[in-house]
């Protein structure tokens, strides 16, 4: 359950490390983001000499969340951290060329095949 002002890890090699969510996209009343939903974030911590700088405002898709989410078969999956992958402007493709950490298979089912193919492990 990721809401505005949540701090998230950025799990790609775009240069950003930590971000703060300030908008969950959807309707105007939408409060929480789950896996596969798009959020708007501000970069809080970034590596020097990369394409993404501190204070940049970017769109990202949620790929890991601490709150357990239920699958169709009745099992539950949860992760140790809240994490996102930064998206290109106006597209569903990731900005970076590498993804770090496990990704749930629901990401590929929601249409983010590029992210799923770059991930080292699908859970």
N, CA, C and O atoms as a GROMACS GRO file, in nm:
protein
  492
    1UNK      N    1   0.086  -0.116   0.000
    1UNK     CA    2   0.000   0.000   0.000
    1UNK      C    3   0.091   0.123   0.000
    1UNK      O    4   0.148   0.158   0.103
    2UNK      N    5   0.103   0.186  -0.114
    2UNK     CA    6   0.192   0.300  -0.128
    2UNK      C    7   0.105   0.423  -0.149
    2UNK      O    8   0.017   0.425  -0.235
    3UNK      N    9   0.129   0.524  -0.071
    3UNK     CA   10   0.047   0.645  -0.074
    3UNK      C   11   0.136   0.767  -0.090
    3UNK      O   12   0.259   0.755  -0.081
    4UNK      N   13   0.078   0.885  -0.112
    4UNK     CA   14   0.162   1.005  -0.121
    4UNK      C   15   0.248   1.023   0.004
    4UNK      O   16   0.204   0.996   0.116
    5UNK      N   17   0.371   1.071  -0.017
    5UNK     CA   18   0.475   1.092   0.084
    5UNK      C   19   0.545   0.963   0.125
    5UNK      O   20   0.629   0.965   0.215
    6UNK      N   21   0.513   0.850   0.061
    6UNK     CA   22   0.585   0.726   0.088
    6UNK      C   23   0.724   0.734   0.026
    6UNK      O   24   0.741   0.788  -0.083
    7UNK      N   25   0.822   0.679   0.096
    7UNK     CA   26   0.959   0.671   0.044
    7UNK      C   27   0.976   0.533  -0.019
    7UNK      O   28   0.945   0.432   0.044
    8UNK      N   29   1.026   0.528  -0.143
    8UNK     CA   30   1.042   0.401  -0.215
    8UNK      C   31   1.185   0.389  -0.268
    8UNK      O   32   1.252   0.488  -0.294
    9UNK      N   33   1.229   0.265  -0.283
    9UNK     CA   34   1.356   0.235  -0.348
    9UNK      C   35   1.333   0.238  -0.499
    9UNK      O   36   1.225   0.201  -0.545
   10UNK      N   37   1.432   0.280  -0.574
   10UNK     CA   38   1.423   0.277  -0.720
   10UNK      C   39   1.515   0.166  -0.767
   10UNK      O   40   1.637   0.174  -0.750
   11UNK      N   41   1.456   0.062  -0.826
   11UNK     CA   42   1.531  -0.061  -0.853
   11UNK      C   43   1.569  -0.073  -1.000
   11UNK      O   44   1.539  -0.173  -1.065
   12UNK      N   45   1.635   0.031  -1.052
   12UNK     CA   46   1.693   0.023  -1.186
   12UNK      C   47   1.822   0.104  -1.188
   12UNK      O   48   1.859   0.166  -1.088
   13UNK      N   49   1.891   0.104  -1.302
   13UNK     CA   50   2.020   0.174  -1.307
   13UNK      C   51   2.011   0.310  -1.374
   13UNK      O   52   2.104   0.352  -1.444
   14UNK      N   53   1.901   0.380  -1.352
   14UNK     CA   54   1.884   0.514  -1.410
   14UNK      C   55   1.966   0.619  -1.336
   14UNK      O   56   1.987   0.728  -1.388
   15UNK      N   57   2.013   0.588  -1.216
   15UNK     CA   58   2.089   0.683  -1.137
   15UNK      C   59   2.017   0.726  -1.012
   15UNK      O   60   2.081   0.768  -0.916
   16UNK      N   61   1.886   0.716  -1.010
   16UNK     CA   62   1.809   0.750  -0.891
   16UNK      C   63   1.811   0.632  -0.794
   16UNK      O   64   1.808   0.517  -0.836
   17UNK      N   65   1.818   0.661  -0.666
   17UNK     CA   66   1.823   0.557  -0.564
   17UNK      C   67   1.698   0.555  -0.477
   17UNK      O   68   1.641   0.449  -0.451
   18UNK      N   69   1.654   0.673  -0.432
   18UNK     CA   70   1.539   0.683  -0.343
   18UNK      C   71   1.445   0.790  -0.397
   18UNK      O   72   1.490   0.894  -0.445
   19UNK      N   73   1.315   0.764  -0.390
   19UNK     CA   74   1.216   0.860  -0.437
   19UNK      C   75   1.104   0.876  -0.337
   19UNK      O   76   1.081   0.790  -0.252
   20UNK      N   77   1.034   0.989  -0.347
   20UNK     CA   78   0.917   1.015  -0.262
   20UNK      C   79   0.795   1.028  -0.352
   20UNK      O   80   0.793   1.111  -0.444
   21UNK      N   81   0.694   0.947  -0.326
   21UNK     CA   82   0.571   0.949  -0.404
   21UNK      C   83   0.494   1.076  -0.368
   21UNK      O   84   0.482   1.111  -0.251
   22UNK      N   85   0.442   1.145  -0.470
   22UNK     CA   86   0.352   1.255  -0.435
   22UNK      C   87   0.221   1.252  -0.510
   22UNK      O   88   0.137   1.339  -0.489
   23UNK      N   89   0.200   1.152  -0.598
   23UNK     CA   90   0.069   1.138  -0.662
   23UNK      C   91   0.053   0.995  -0.709
   23UNK      O   92   0.143   0.937  -0.769
   24UNK      N   93  -0.064   0.938  -0.682
   24UNK     CA   94  -0.100   0.807  -0.735
   24UNK      C   95  -0.194   0.834  -0.852
   24UNK      O   96  -0.300   0.894  -0.835
   25UNK      N   97  -0.154   0.789  -0.971
   25UNK     CA   98  -0.236   0.816  -1.089
   25UNK      C   99  -0.355   0.722  -1.094
   25UNK      O  100  -0.348   0.609  -1.047
   26UNK      N  101  -0.463   0.770  -1.151
   26UNK     CA  102  -0.588   0.696  -1.158
   26UNK      C  103  -0.700   0.798  -1.155
   26UNK      O  104  -0.711   0.880  -1.245
   27UNK      N  105  -0.782   0.792  -1.052
   27UNK     CA  106  -0.884   0.895  -1.038
   27UNK      C  107  -0.836   0.999  -0.938
   27UNK      O  108  -0.730   0.983  -0.876
   28UNK      N  109  -0.913   1.105  -0.921
   28UNK     CA  110  -0.871   1.212  -0.831
   28UNK      C  111  -0.879   1.168  -0.685
   28UNK      O  112  -0.812   1.226  -0.600
   29UNK      N  113  -0.959   1.067  -0.656
   29UNK     CA  114  -0.976   1.021  -0.518
   29UNK      C  115  -0.888   0.901  -0.484
   29UNK      O  116  -0.894   0.850  -0.372
   30UNK      N  117  -0.806   0.854  -0.578
   30UNK     CA  118  -0.725   0.735  -0.555
   30UNK      C  119  -0.616   0.765  -0.452
   30UNK      O  120  -0.537   0.859  -0.470
   31UNK      N  121  -0.610   0.685  -0.345
   31UNK     CA  122  -0.516   0.711  -0.237
   31UNK      C  123  -0.396   0.619  -0.236
   31UNK      O  124  -0.285   0.662  -0.205
   32UNK      N  125  -0.417   0.492  -0.271
   32UNK     CA  126  -0.312   0.392  -0.256
   32UNK      C  127  -0.276   0.328  -0.389
   32UNK      O  128  -0.363   0.308  -0.475
   33UNK      N  129  -0.149   0.296  -0.406
   33UNK     CA  130  -0.102   0.227  -0.526
   33UNK      C  131  -0.060   0.086  -0.488
   33UNK      O  132  -0.002   0.064  -0.381
   34UNK      N  133  -0.090  -0.009  -0.575
   34UNK     CA  134  -0.049  -0.147  -0.556
   34UNK      C  135   0.045  -0.184  -0.670
   34UNK      O  136   0.082  -0.098  -0.750
   35UNK      N  137   0.084  -0.310  -0.677
   35UNK     CA  138   0.177  -0.355  -0.780
   35UNK      C  139   0.117  -0.333  -0.919
   35UNK      O  140   0.001  -0.366  -0.943
   36UNK      N  141   0.198  -0.277  -1.009
   36UNK     CA  142   0.155  -0.255  -1.147
   36UNK      C  143   0.090  -0.121  -1.173
   36UNK      O  144   0.054  -0.092  -1.287
   37UNK      N  145   0.072  -0.038  -1.071
   37UNK     CA  146   0.010   0.092  -1.090
   37UNK      C  147   0.116   0.200  -1.104
   37UNK      O  148   0.227   0.188  -1.051
   38UNK      N  149   0.080   0.307  -1.175
   38UNK     CA  150   0.174   0.415  -1.204
   38UNK      C  151   0.161   0.525  -1.099
   38UNK      O  152   0.050   0.563  -1.060
   39UNK      N  153   0.275   0.574  -1.054
   39UNK     CA  154   0.281   0.682  -0.956
   39UNK      C  155   0.374   0.792  -1.010
   39UNK      O  156   0.455   0.768  -1.098
   40UNK      N  157   0.359   0.912  -0.954
   40UNK     CA  158   0.450   1.023  -0.984
   40UNK      C  159   0.537   1.043  -0.862
   40UNK      O  160   0.487   1.050  -0.750
   41UNK      N  161   0.669   1.053  -0.884
   41UNK     CA  162   0.760   1.066  -0.771
   41UNK      C  163   0.864   1.172  -0.796
   41UNK      O  164   0.889   1.213  -0.910
   42UNK      N  165   0.924   1.217  -0.686
   42UNK     CA  166   1.034   1.311  -0.690
   42UNK      C  167   1.158   1.238  -0.641
   42UNK      O  168   1.154   1.169  -0.539
   43UNK      N  169   1.269   1.252  -0.712
   43UNK     CA  170   1.392   1.184  -0.675
   43UNK      C  171   1.452   1.254  -0.553
   43UNK      O  172   1.476   1.375  -0.555
   44UNK      N  173   1.477   1.176  -0.447
   44UNK     CA  174   1.534   1.230  -0.323
   44UNK      C  175   1.684   1.209  -0.315
   44UNK      O  176   1.755   1.292  -0.258
   45UNK      N  177   1.734   1.099  -0.373
   45UNK     CA  178   1.875   1.067  -0.367
   45UNK      C  179   1.914   1.006  -0.501
   45UNK      O  180   1.847   0.915  -0.550
   46UNK      N  181   2.022   1.056  -0.561
   46UNK     CA  182   2.064   1.008  -0.692
   46UNK      C  183   2.216   1.000  -0.698
   46UNK      O  184   2.287   1.068  -0.625
   47UNK      N  185   2.264   0.914  -0.787
   47UNK     CA  186   2.407   0.903  -0.812
   47UNK      C  187   2.453   1.021  -0.898
   47UNK      O  188   2.376   1.071  -0.980
   48UNK      N  189   2.578   1.065  -0.881
   48UNK     CA  190   2.627   1.174  -0.967
   48UNK      C  191   2.654   1.124  -1.108
   48UNK      O  192   2.679   1.005  -1.130
   49UNK      N  193   2.650   1.216  -1.203
   49UNK     CA  194   2.685   1.190  -1.344
   49UNK      C  195   2.598   1.083  -1.409
   49UNK      O  196   2.648   0.999  -1.483
   50UNK      N  197   2.467   1.086  -1.383
   50UNK     CA  198   2.373   0.996  -1.448
   50UNK      C  199   2.263   1.080  -1.512
   50UNK      O  200   2.261   1.202  -1.496
   51UNK      N  201   2.172   1.015  -1.583
   51UNK     CA  202   2.069   1.089  -1.656
   51UNK      C  203   1.961   1.145  -1.564
   51UNK      O  204   1.896   1.244  -1.598
   52UNK      N  205   1.941   1.084  -1.449
   52UNK     CA  206   1.839   1.130  -1.355
   52UNK      C  207   1.907   1.206  -1.242
   52UNK      O  208   2.005   1.158  -1.184
   53UNK      N  209   1.854   1.324  -1.210
   53UNK     CA  210   1.913   1.408  -1.106
   53UNK      C  211   1.818   1.418  -0.987
   53UNK      O  212   1.700   1.384  -0.996
   54UNK      N  213   1.872   1.466  -0.875
   54UNK     CA  214   1.791   1.491  -0.757
   54UNK      C  215   1.687   1.598  -0.789
   54UNK      O  216   1.715   1.691  -0.864
   55UNK      N  217   1.568   1.585  -0.733
   55UNK     CA  218   1.453   1.675  -0.750
   55UNK      C  219   1.382   1.658  -0.884
   55UNK      O  220   1.288   1.733  -0.912
   56UNK      N  221   1.423   1.563  -0.968
   56UNK     CA  222   1.350   1.537  -1.092
   56UNK      C  223   1.214   1.478  -1.059
   56UNK      O  224   1.200   1.400  -0.964
   57UNK      N  225   1.112   1.514  -1.137
   57UNK     CA  226   0.977   1.460  -1.122
   57UNK      C  227   0.955   1.361  -1.235
   57UNK      O  228   0.963   1.397  -1.352
   58UNK      N  229   0.926   1.236  -1.199
   58UNK     CA  230   0.918   1.128  -1.296
   58UNK      C  231   0.798   1.039  -1.268
   58UNK      O  232   0.742   1.040  -1.158
   59UNK      N  233   0.759   0.961  -1.370
   59UNK     CA  234   0.658   0.859  -1.351
   59UNK      C  235   0.726   0.724  -1.333
   59UNK      O  236   0.830   0.698  -1.393
   60UNK      N  237   0.666   0.639  -1.250
   60UNK     CA  238   0.724   0.508  -1.224
   60UNK      C  239   0.612   0.407  -1.200
   60UNK      O  240   0.500   0.444  -1.165
   61UNK      N  241   0.645   0.280  -1.219
   61UNK     CA  242   0.549   0.172  -1.193
   61UNK      C  243   0.595   0.097  -1.068
   61UNK      O  244   0.714   0.071  -1.050
   62UNK      N  245   0.500   0.062  -0.981
   62UNK     CA  246   0.530  -0.008  -0.857
   62UNK      C  247   0.558  -0.155  -0.891
   62UNK      O  248   0.475  -0.221  -0.952
   63UNK      N  249   0.676  -0.206  -0.851
   63UNK     CA  250   0.712  -0.345  -0.879
   63UNK      C  251   0.724  -0.431  -0.754
   63UNK      O  252   0.718  -0.554  -0.764
   64UNK      N  253   0.739  -0.370  -0.635
   64UNK     CA  254   0.741  -0.446  -0.510
   64UNK      C  255   0.671  -0.364  -0.403
   64UNK      O  256   0.681  -0.242  -0.400
   65UNK      N  257   0.599  -0.435  -0.314
   65UNK     CA  258   0.534  -0.367  -0.202
   65UNK      C  259   0.541  -0.455  -0.079
   65UNK      O  260   0.542  -0.578  -0.088
   66UNK      N  261   0.546  -0.390   0.038
   66UNK     CA  262   0.554  -0.463   0.164
   66UNK      C  263   0.421  -0.530   0.198
   66UNK      O  264   0.419  -0.638   0.257
   67UNK      N  265   0.311  -0.466   0.161
   67UNK     CA  266   0.180  -0.521   0.194
   67UNK      C  267   0.156  -0.648   0.113
   67UNK      O  268   0.175  -0.646  -0.009
   68UNK      N  269   0.115  -0.759   0.176
   68UNK     CA  270   0.089  -0.882   0.100
   68UNK      C  271  -0.025  -0.861   0.000
   68UNK      O  272  -0.126  -0.799   0.032
   69UNK      N  273  -0.007  -0.913  -0.121
   69UNK     CA  274  -0.116  -0.907  -0.217
   69UNK      C  275  -0.155  -1.049  -0.257
   69UNK      O  276  -0.071  -1.139  -0.262
   70UNK      N  277  -0.283  -1.067  -0.284
   70UNK     CA  278  -0.340  -1.200  -0.307
   70UNK      C  279  -0.338  -1.233  -0.455
   70UNK      O  280  -0.374  -1.150  -0.539
   71UNK      N  281  -0.297  -1.354  -0.486
   71UNK     CA  282  -0.300  -1.402  -0.624
   71UNK      C  283  -0.429  -1.479  -0.647
   71UNK      O  284  -0.503  -1.511  -0.554
   72UNK      N  285  -0.457  -1.508  -0.775
   72UNK     CA  286  -0.580  -1.578  -0.812
   72UNK      C  287  -0.588  -1.717  -0.749
   72UNK      O  288  -0.698  -1.765  -0.719
   73UNK      N  289  -0.473  -1.782  -0.728
   73UNK     CA  290  -0.474  -1.918  -0.670
   73UNK      C  291  -0.488  -1.918  -0.518
   73UNK      O  292  -0.488  -2.024  -0.456
   74UNK      N  293  -0.499  -1.801  -0.457
   74UNK     CA  294  -0.519  -1.792  -0.314
   74UNK      C  295  -0.393  -1.769  -0.233
   74UNK      O  296  -0.400  -1.745  -0.113
   75UNK      N  297  -0.277  -1.776  -0.297
   75UNK     CA  298  -0.152  -1.753  -0.225
   75UNK      C  299  -0.127  -1.603  -0.210
   75UNK      O  300  -0.183  -1.522  -0.283
   76UNK      N  301  -0.041  -1.569  -0.114
   76UNK     CA  302  -0.007  -1.430  -0.090
   76UNK      C  303   0.142  -1.411  -0.115
   76UNK      O  304   0.223  -1.499  -0.086
   77UNK      N  305   0.177  -1.294  -0.170
   77UNK     CA  306   0.316  -1.260  -0.197
   77UNK      C  307   0.343  -1.123  -0.136
   77UNK      O  308   0.263  -1.031  -0.151
   78UNK      N  309   0.456  -1.112  -0.066
   78UNK     CA  310   0.497  -0.981  -0.014
   78UNK      C  311   0.649  -0.970  -0.025
   78UNK      O  312   0.719  -1.071  -0.035
   79UNK      N  313   0.698  -0.847  -0.022
   79UNK     CA  314   0.840  -0.820  -0.037
   79UNK      C  315   0.891  -0.744   0.085
   79UNK      O  316   0.812  -0.699   0.167
   80UNK      N  317   1.022  -0.731   0.096
   80UNK     CA  318   1.083  -0.663   0.209
   80UNK      C  319   1.083  -0.511   0.196
   80UNK      O  320   1.108  -0.441   0.294
   81UNK      N  321   1.056  -0.459   0.076
   81UNK     CA  322   1.064  -0.315   0.055
   81UNK      C  323   0.961  -0.272  -0.049
   81UNK      O  324   0.909  -0.354  -0.126
   82UNK      N  325   0.934  -0.144  -0.051
   82UNK     CA  326   0.854  -0.084  -0.157
   82UNK      C  327   0.952  -0.037  -0.264
   82UNK      O  328   1.047   0.035  -0.234
   83UNK      N  329   0.929  -0.078  -0.390
   83UNK     CA  330   1.023  -0.043  -0.496
   83UNK      C  331   0.947  -0.010  -0.624
   83UNK      O  332   0.839  -0.062  -0.649
   84UNK      N  333   1.008   0.078  -0.704
   84UNK     CA  334   0.949   0.120  -0.831
   84UNK      C  335   1.056   0.114  -0.940
   84UNK      O  336   1.176   0.108  -0.912
   85UNK      N  337   1.009   0.116  -1.066
   85UNK     CA  338   1.097   0.127  -1.182
   85UNK      C  339   1.052   0.250  -1.260
   85UNK      O  340   0.934   0.266  -1.289
   86UNK      N  341   1.146   0.338  -1.292
   86UNK     CA  342   1.116   0.463  -1.361
   86UNK      C  343   1.081   0.434  -1.507
   86UNK      O  344   1.148   0.355  -1.574
   87UNK      N  345   0.975   0.500  -1.556
   87UNK     CA  346   0.928   0.482  -1.693
   87UNK      C  347   0.969   0.601  -1.780
   87UNK      O  348   0.991   0.711  -1.729
   88UNK      N  349   0.979   0.578  -1.912
   88UNK     CA  350   1.002   0.687  -2.007
   88UNK      C  351   0.877   0.773  -2.013
   88UNK      O  352   0.767   0.727  -1.983
   89UNK      N  353   0.895   0.898  -2.051
   89UNK     CA  354   0.782   0.989  -2.058
   89UNK      C  355   0.684   0.945  -2.167
   89UNK      O  356   0.723   0.932  -2.283
   90UNK      N  357   0.560   0.923  -2.131
   90UNK     CA  358   0.457   0.887  -2.227
   90UNK      C  359   0.460   0.744  -2.277
   90UNK      O  360   0.386   0.710  -2.368
   91UNK      N  361   0.545   0.659  -2.220
   91UNK     CA  362   0.556   0.520  -2.265
   91UNK      C  363   0.548   0.425  -2.147
   91UNK      O  364   0.555   0.467  -2.031
   92UNK      N  365   0.532   0.295  -2.177
   92UNK     CA  366   0.528   0.193  -2.074
   92UNK      C  367   0.663   0.123  -2.058
   92UNK      O  368   0.672   0.025  -1.985
   93UNK      N  369   0.767   0.173  -2.125
   93UNK     CA  370   0.898   0.110  -2.122
   93UNK      C  371   0.984   0.170  -2.012
   93UNK      O  372   0.970   0.289  -1.980
   94UNK      N  373   1.075   0.091  -1.952
   94UNK     CA  374   1.162   0.147  -1.848
   94UNK      C  375   1.265   0.242  -1.907
   94UNK      O  376   1.309   0.226  -2.021
   95UNK      N  377   1.304   0.341  -1.828
   95UNK     CA  378   1.404   0.439  -1.870
   95UNK      C  379   1.543   0.377  -1.872
   95UNK      O  380   1.625   0.412  -1.956
   96UNK      N  381   1.570   0.286  -1.780
   96UNK     CA  382   1.703   0.226  -1.764
   96UNK      C  383   1.715   0.095  -1.841
   96UNK      O  384   1.617   0.043  -1.894
   97UNK      N  385   1.836   0.043  -1.845
   97UNK     CA  386   1.862  -0.080  -1.917
   97UNK      C  387   1.874  -0.203  -1.829
   97UNK      O  388   1.882  -0.315  -1.880
   98UNK      N  389   1.874  -0.185  -1.696
   98UNK     CA  390   1.882  -0.298  -1.604
   98UNK      C  391   1.781  -0.280  -1.492
   98UNK      O  392   1.750  -0.168  -1.451
   99UNK      N  393   1.731  -0.393  -1.442
   99UNK     CA  394   1.639  -0.394  -1.329
   99UNK      C  395   1.704  -0.479  -1.221
   99UNK      O  396   1.759  -0.585  -1.250
  100UNK      N  397   1.696  -0.434  -1.096
  100UNK     CA  398   1.755  -0.507  -0.984
  100UNK      C  399   1.646  -0.569  -0.898
  100UNK      O  400   1.540  -0.508  -0.878
  101UNK      N  401   1.671  -0.689  -0.848
  101UNK     CA  402   1.579  -0.754  -0.754
  101UNK      C  403   1.468  -0.830  -0.822
  101UNK      O  404   1.448  -0.819  -0.943
  102UNK      N  405   1.393  -0.908  -0.743
  102UNK     CA  406   1.285  -0.989  -0.798
  102UNK      C  407   1.164  -0.904  -0.838
  102UNK      O  408   1.139  -0.798  -0.782
  103UNK      N  409   1.092  -0.954  -0.938
  103UNK     CA  410   0.972  -0.886  -0.990
  103UNK      C  411   0.859  -0.989  -0.990
  103UNK      O  412   0.882  -1.103  -1.033
  104UNK      N  413   0.738  -0.954  -0.945
  104UNK     CA  414   0.628  -1.050  -0.950
  104UNK      C  415   0.580  -1.071  -1.094
  104UNK      O  416   0.593  -0.981  -1.178
  105UNK      N  417   0.524  -1.188  -1.122
  105UNK     CA  418   0.480  -1.217  -1.259
  105UNK      C  419   0.359  -1.133  -1.301
  105UNK      O  420   0.329  -1.125  -1.420
  106UNK      N  421   0.291  -1.071  -1.206
  106UNK     CA  422   0.177  -0.984  -1.238
  106UNK      C  423   0.221  -0.863  -1.321
  106UNK      O  424   0.140  -0.807  -1.395
  107UNK      N  425   0.346  -0.823  -1.310
  107UNK     CA  426   0.398  -0.710  -1.389
  107UNK      C  427   0.388  -0.742  -1.538
  107UNK      O  428   0.344  -0.658  -1.616
  108UNK      N  429   0.430  -0.862  -1.578
  108UNK     CA  430   0.422  -0.902  -1.719
  108UNK      C  431   0.277  -0.914  -1.764
  108UNK      O  432   0.244  -0.879  -1.877
  109UNK      N  433   0.190  -0.965  -1.677
  109UNK     CA  434   0.049  -0.981  -1.711
  109UNK      C  435  -0.020  -0.846  -1.730
  109UNK      O  436  -0.118  -0.837  -1.804
  110UNK      N  437   0.030  -0.741  -1.664
  110UNK     CA  438  -0.030  -0.608  -1.677
  110UNK      C  439   0.024  -0.530  -1.796
  110UNK      O  440  -0.015  -0.415  -1.816
  111UNK      N  441   0.112  -0.590  -1.876
  111UNK     CA  442   0.159  -0.526  -1.998
  111UNK      C  443   0.298  -0.467  -1.992
  111UNK      O  444   0.338  -0.396  -2.084
  112UNK      N  445   0.373  -0.495  -1.887
  112UNK     CA  446   0.509  -0.445  -1.875
  112UNK      C  447   0.608  -0.558  -1.907
  112UNK      O  448   0.690  -0.593  -1.823
  113UNK      N  449   0.599  -0.613  -2.028
  113UNK     CA  450   0.685  -0.726  -2.067
  113UNK      C  451   0.832  -0.687  -2.070
  113UNK      O  452   0.918  -0.769  -2.038
  114UNK      N  453   0.863  -0.563  -2.108
  114UNK     CA  454   1.001  -0.518  -2.114
  114UNK      C  455   1.066  -0.522  -1.974
  114UNK      O  456   1.180  -0.564  -1.959
  115UNK      N  457   0.991  -0.478  -1.872
  115UNK     CA  458   1.043  -0.481  -1.735
  115UNK      C  459   1.064  -0.625  -1.691
  115UNK      O  460   1.166  -0.657  -1.629
  116UNK      N  461   0.969  -0.710  -1.722
  116UNK     CA  462   0.980  -0.852  -1.683
  116UNK      C  463   1.097  -0.920  -1.752
  116UNK      O  464   1.162  -1.005  -1.692
  117UNK      N  465   1.124  -0.884  -1.876
  117UNK     CA  466   1.234  -0.947  -1.948
  117UNK      C  467   1.370  -0.901  -1.895
  117UNK      O  468   1.467  -0.976  -1.902
  118UNK      N  469   1.378  -0.778  -1.844
  118UNK     CA  470   1.504  -0.726  -1.789
  118UNK      C  471   1.531  -0.772  -1.647
  118UNK      O  472   1.645  -0.765  -1.601
  119UNK      N  473   1.428  -0.819  -1.576
  119UNK     CA  474   1.443  -0.856  -1.436
  119UNK      C  475   1.524  -0.986  -1.422
  119UNK      O  476   1.510  -1.077  -1.503
  120UNK      N  477   1.608  -0.993  -1.319
  120UNK     CA  478   1.688  -1.114  -1.299
  120UNK      C  479   1.606  -1.232  -1.248
  120UNK      O  480   1.645  -1.347  -1.269
  121UNK      N  481   1.493  -1.206  -1.183
  121UNK     CA  482   1.413  -1.313  -1.125
  121UNK      C  483   1.266  -1.274  -1.128
  121UNK      O  484   1.230  -1.162  -1.092
  122UNK      N  485   1.182  -1.369  -1.170
  122UNK     CA  486   1.036  -1.350  -1.168
  122UNK      C  487   0.981  -1.438  -1.057
  122UNK      O  488   1.006  -1.559  -1.054
  123UNK      N  489   0.904  -1.377  -0.965
  123UNK     CA  490   0.849  -1.452  -0.852
  123UNK      C  491   0.704  -1.485  -0.882
  123UNK      O  492   0.636  -1.548  -0.800
   0.00000   0.00000   0.00000
